[in-house]
Amino acid sequence: MDMPVFVDVASIVAGYSLETGGNIGGQISSADAVQGNSVVLGANGKYTDRPTITYVPMTGEKFLFGLLTPIDPKNIFSLLQSGYAADFILGLTVESLNGVRNRSALAGAVREAEPEFLRALGLLRDIQVAGAVGLRVEENKATGTTALLVMRRDDVEPEILEKQKQLRRLLHLPEDSQRFVLKYSPARGEEGELSVNSRSMLQIMTAFSSYMEVPEEHIQDLSAVPTVDTGSTENRMSRILIRSGKEKPEHAYTSVRYRDHWFWIDDSNWQAKRALSAIMLFFSLSEAKGNNNLPLITIPAQ
């Protein structure tokens, strides 16, 4: 229910200093003195490191563009081509495929994924592992670049060919086609097109937050709404879990204290760790085009 606020790094200043010193002292006594002669040596050193990072709130058109604009389907399927698991990436970044809907979390209401969508992701993952699907980008002078999803038939085992047919039926695609043009659309497109209703960064973060254990105190005071039981779905994303509690966790991958509670991801929950890392990558994919100002790094020489 909180307004998302982001900051960008404007500058980094590495300020450090190293101080050293030494001293020597002693005394010479007379011949009749009891203490005699003495010499005292001393040394000291001091190192100080005070880095300063300046943050600037992200506002304006660029911020809204990156937060609200859906990720280009071509970039999503490029991740699959790079080796990311199809069921994981599409389960996190896609709202629907050719009108077949994924699990959705919006305004506190959670709608579970359609069985056809979960089955389609599993089939696509098996086809991906077999190397029977790929992405190709063609240059079209009239319409610009066009991304094609290609299903390979040559040297493919009969079991994988059957899974390709099942995938086509689930996503309402022509059974004889091998090439499908990727298009962003919330509804089914024309024949030969695979309509991808991709999510924006705000939708991805909302979906990610729906796998959180909401403290009972926050539910009772109506400051937050409860999430559904993540174990009630077959989706692989259900293994993502953000824990919460009063005590600081001992074995956390990352944690934050907020409103007298700790929220964390267990270090043993590799699904959640992978999803969090992927979200950082999606931020890069959703950034506005153009030359962005890089942070200024200042290292003083002393």
C-alpha positions as CSV (number, residue, x, y, z in Angstrom):
1,M,0.0,0.0,0.0
2,D,3.0,2.3,0.3
3,M,4.1,4.6,-2.5
4,P,7.3,3.3,-4.2
5,V,10.1,5.8,-3.9
6,F,13.4,5.3,-5.7
7,V,16.7,7.1,-5.5
8,D,19.7,7.2,-7.8
9,V,23.4,7.6,-7.0
10,A,24.5,11.1,-8.0
11,S,28.1,11.1,-6.7
12,I,30.5,9.0,-4.7
13,V,33.3,10.7,-2.8
14,A,36.1,8.6,-1.3
15,G,37.6,10.6,1.4
16,Y,40.5,9.1,3.3
17,S,43.5,10.3,5.3
18,L,46.6,8.6,6.8
19,E,48.6,10.3,9.6
20,T,51.8,9.0,11.1
21,G,54.1,10.4,13.7
22,G,57.0,9.6,16.0
23,N,58.8,11.0,19.0
24,I,62.0,10.5,20.9
25,G,62.9,11.7,24.4
26,G,65.2,11.0,27.2
27,Q,67.1,12.4,30.1
28,I,70.7,12.7,31.2
29,S,71.2,12.6,34.9
30,S,74.1,13.8,37.0
31,A,76.6,11.3,38.3
32,D,75.1,11.2,41.8
33,A,71.4,10.8,40.5
34,V,69.6,7.6,41.4
35,Q,67.6,7.2,38.2
36,G,70.4,7.4,35.7
37,N,70.2,8.1,32.0
38,S,67.1,7.0,29.9
39,V,65.8,7.2,26.3
40,V,62.1,7.0,25.3
41,L,60.9,6.2,21.8
42,G,57.3,6.4,20.5
43,A,55.3,6.1,17.3
44,N,51.7,6.6,16.3
45,G,49.5,6.2,13.2
46,K,45.9,7.0,12.2
47,Y,43.9,6.0,9.1
48,T,40.5,7.5,8.5
49,D,38.1,6.5,5.6
50,R,34.9,8.5,5.2
51,P,33.2,7.7,1.9
52,T,30.2,9.9,1.0
53,I,27.5,8.8,-1.3
54,T,25.0,11.4,-2.6
55,Y,21.5,10.1,-3.5
56,V,19.0,12.0,-5.7
57,P,15.2,11.1,-5.7
58,M,14.0,9.8,-9.1
59,T,11.1,11.8,-10.3
60,G,9.6,13.1,-13.5
61,E,9.0,11.6,-16.9
62,K,12.1,9.2,-17.0
63,F,11.1,7.7,-13.6
64,L,7.5,7.1,-14.7
65,F,8.6,5.8,-18.0
66,G,10.8,3.2,-16.5
67,L,8.3,2.2,-13.8
68,L,5.1,2.0,-15.8
69,T,6.2,0.9,-19.2
70,P,5.9,-2.9,-19.9
71,I,9.1,-4.6,-20.7
72,D,9.7,-5.3,-24.4
73,P,8.8,-9.0,-25.1
74,K,11.9,-9.2,-27.3
75,N,14.0,-8.5,-24.2
76,I,12.2,-11.1,-22.1
77,F,12.6,-13.9,-24.7
78,S,16.3,-12.8,-25.1
79,L,16.8,-13.8,-21.5
80,L,15.4,-17.3,-22.4
81,Q,17.8,-17.4,-25.3
82,S,20.6,-16.6,-22.9
83,G,19.8,-19.6,-20.7
84,Y,17.3,-18.3,-18.1
85,A,14.6,-20.8,-17.3
86,A,11.5,-20.1,-19.3
87,D,9.0,-20.9,-16.6
88,F,10.8,-18.7,-14.1
89,I,11.3,-15.6,-16.4
90,L,7.8,-15.7,-17.9
91,G,6.2,-16.5,-14.6
92,L,7.6,-13.3,-13.2
93,T,7.4,-10.9,-16.2
94,V,4.3,-11.9,-18.1
95,E,0.7,-11.2,-17.3
96,S,-0.6,-13.4,-20.1
97,L,0.4,-15.3,-23.2
98,N,-2.0,-15.1,-26.2
99,G,-4.8,-14.4,-23.7
100,V,-3.9,-17.2,-21.3
101,R,-3.5,-15.6,-17.9
102,N,-0.8,-15.8,-15.3
103,R,-1.1,-15.3,-11.6
104,S,-1.9,-11.7,-10.9
105,A,-1.7,-9.5,-7.9
106,L,-3.4,-6.1,-8.2
107,A,-4.8,-3.7,-5.5
108,G,-4.6,-6.3,-2.8
109,A,-6.5,-8.9,-4.8
110,V,-4.7,-12.1,-6.0
111,R,-6.0,-14.1,-9.0
112,E,-4.4,-17.5,-9.4
113,A,-2.9,-18.5,-12.8
114,E,-5.0,-20.5,-15.2
115,P,-4.0,-24.2,-15.4
116,E,-3.3,-23.8,-19.1
117,F,-0.7,-21.1,-18.4
118,L,1.2,-23.2,-15.8
119,R,1.1,-26.2,-18.2
120,A,2.4,-24.0,-21.1
121,L,5.3,-22.8,-19.0
122,G,6.3,-26.3,-18.1
123,L,6.1,-27.4,-21.7
124,L,8.1,-24.4,-22.9
125,R,10.8,-25.2,-20.3
126,D,11.1,-28.8,-21.5
127,I,11.3,-27.6,-25.1
128,Q,13.9,-25.0,-24.1
129,V,16.1,-27.7,-22.4
130,A,15.9,-29.8,-25.5
131,G,17.2,-26.9,-27.6
132,A,14.1,-27.0,-29.8
133,V,13.1,-23.3,-29.4
134,G,15.0,-20.1,-30.2
135,L,14.7,-16.4,-30.8
136,R,15.6,-14.6,-34.0
137,V,15.5,-10.9,-34.7
138,E,15.0,-9.8,-38.2
139,E,15.5,-6.3,-39.6
140,N,12.4,-5.0,-41.4
141,K,12.9,-1.6,-43.1
142,A,9.2,-0.8,-43.0
143,T,8.3,-1.7,-39.5
144,G,11.7,-1.9,-37.7
145,T,13.1,-4.9,-36.0
146,T,10.9,-8.0,-35.6
147,A,11.4,-10.7,-33.0
148,L,10.5,-14.2,-34.0
149,L,10.1,-17.2,-31.8
150,V,11.1,-20.3,-33.7
151,M,10.3,-23.9,-32.9
152,R,12.8,-26.3,-34.4
153,R,11.6,-29.6,-35.9
154,D,14.8,-31.0,-37.4
155,D,16.7,-33.5,-35.2
156,V,14.1,-33.2,-32.4
157,E,12.9,-36.3,-30.5
158,P,9.2,-37.3,-31.0
159,E,8.5,-36.6,-27.3
160,I,9.6,-32.9,-27.8
161,L,7.6,-32.6,-31.0
162,E,4.5,-33.8,-29.1
163,K,5.2,-31.2,-26.4
164,Q,5.4,-28.5,-29.1
165,K,2.0,-29.5,-30.4
166,Q,0.6,-29.4,-26.8
167,L,2.1,-25.9,-26.3
168,R,0.5,-24.7,-29.5
169,R,-2.9,-26.0,-28.5
170,L,-2.7,-24.4,-25.0
171,L,-1.7,-21.0,-26.5
172,H,-4.1,-21.2,-29.4
173,L,-1.3,-21.1,-32.0
174,P,-1.4,-22.7,-35.5
175,E,-0.3,-26.3,-35.2
176,D,1.8,-26.3,-38.4
177,S,3.6,-23.0,-37.8
178,Q,7.2,-22.9,-36.7
179,R,7.7,-19.1,-36.6
180,F,5.7,-16.8,-34.4
181,V,6.0,-13.0,-34.3
182,L,6.3,-11.6,-30.8
183,K,3.9,-8.8,-30.2
184,Y,2.9,-6.9,-27.1
185,S,-0.8,-7.2,-26.5
186,P,-3.1,-8.1,-23.6
187,A,-5.3,-10.1,-26.0
188,R,-4.8,-12.8,-28.7
189,G,-3.4,-11.4,-31.9
190,E,-3.5,-12.5,-35.5
191,E,-2.6,-15.9,-36.8
192,G,1.1,-16.4,-36.6
193,E,1.5,-13.9,-33.7
194,L,2.3,-14.7,-30.1
195,S,0.8,-11.9,-28.1
196,V,2.8,-11.2,-24.9
197,N,1.2,-9.1,-22.2
198,S,4.4,-8.2,-20.4
199,R,4.5,-6.6,-17.0
200,S,5.9,-3.2,-16.0
201,M,8.4,-2.9,-13.1
202,L,5.5,-1.8,-10.9
203,Q,3.5,-4.9,-11.8
204,I,6.6,-7.1,-11.2
205,M,7.2,-5.7,-7.8
206,T,3.5,-6.0,-6.9
207,A,3.6,-9.6,-7.9
208,F,6.8,-10.2,-5.9
209,S,5.3,-8.6,-2.8
210,S,2.3,-11.0,-2.9
211,Y,4.6,-13.8,-1.7
212,M,5.3,-12.0,1.6
213,E,4.3,-13.1,5.1
214,V,2.3,-10.1,6.3
215,P,2.6,-9.6,10.1
216,E,-0.7,-10.2,11.9
217,E,-0.4,-6.8,13.6
218,H,-0.4,-5.1,10.2
219,I,-3.5,-7.0,9.1
220,Q,-5.3,-6.2,12.3
221,D,-4.7,-2.4,12.1
222,L,-5.7,-2.5,8.4
223,S,-2.3,-1.0,7.3
224,A,-1.8,-4.0,4.9
225,V,-3.8,-6.8,3.4
226,P,-3.1,-10.5,3.8
227,T,-1.5,-12.5,1.0
228,V,-2.8,-15.9,-0.2
229,D,-1.3,-19.2,0.8
230,T,1.7,-19.5,-1.5
231,G,1.6,-23.3,-1.1
232,S,-1.8,-23.5,-2.8
233,T,-0.5,-23.1,-6.4
234,E,1.6,-25.4,-8.5
235,N,3.5,-22.4,-9.9
236,R,7.2,-22.5,-9.4
237,M,7.0,-18.9,-8.2
238,S,5.2,-20.2,-5.1
239,R,8.5,-21.3,-3.7
240,I,9.4,-17.7,-3.3
241,L,8.7,-16.5,0.2
242,I,9.6,-13.3,2.0
243,R,9.6,-14.0,5.7
244,S,8.7,-11.6,8.5
245,G,9.1,-11.5,12.3
246,K,10.0,-9.4,15.4
247,E,13.5,-10.8,15.8
248,K,16.4,-10.1,13.5
249,P,17.1,-13.1,11.3
250,E,20.4,-14.9,11.7
251,H,20.8,-16.5,8.3
252,A,19.3,-14.0,5.8
253,Y,20.3,-13.3,2.2
254,T,19.0,-9.8,2.7
255,S,16.8,-8.2,5.3
256,V,15.3,-4.8,6.3
257,R,13.5,-3.5,9.4
258,Y,10.3,-1.7,8.8
259,R,7.5,-0.8,11.2
260,D,9.0,-2.7,14.1
261,H,9.3,-5.9,12.1
262,W,12.0,-7.6,10.1
263,F,11.4,-8.7,6.6
264,W,13.9,-11.1,4.9
265,I,14.8,-13.7,2.4
266,D,16.3,-16.9,3.8
267,D,19.8,-17.6,2.5
268,S,18.6,-21.1,1.7
269,N,15.7,-19.9,-0.5
270,W,17.5,-19.9,-3.8
271,Q,14.3,-19.3,-5.8
272,A,13.7,-16.0,-4.0
273,K,17.3,-15.0,-4.3
274,R,17.3,-15.6,-8.0
275,A,14.0,-13.7,-8.4
276,L,15.4,-10.7,-6.5
277,S,18.5,-10.7,-8.7
278,A,16.3,-10.9,-11.8
279,I,14.3,-7.9,-10.7
280,M,17.5,-5.8,-10.6
281,L,18.2,-7.0,-14.2
282,F,14.6,-6.0,-15.2
283,F,15.2,-2.5,-13.9
284,S,18.0,-2.2,-16.5
285,L,15.7,-3.6,-19.3
286,S,13.0,-1.1,-18.4
287,E,15.2,2.1,-18.4
288,A,14.4,4.8,-20.8
289,K,16.5,5.0,-23.9
290,G,19.2,7.6,-24.3
291,N,22.4,8.5,-22.6
292,N,22.0,8.4,-18.9
293,N,24.2,10.5,-16.6
294,L,26.6,8.3,-14.8
295,P,27.5,8.9,-11.1
296,L,30.5,11.2,-10.5
297,I,33.2,9.4,-8.5
298,T,35.7,11.7,-6.7
299,I,38.9,10.3,-5.1
300,P,41.0,13.0,-3.5
301,A,44.7,12.7,-3.7
302,Q,46.4,13.6,-0.4
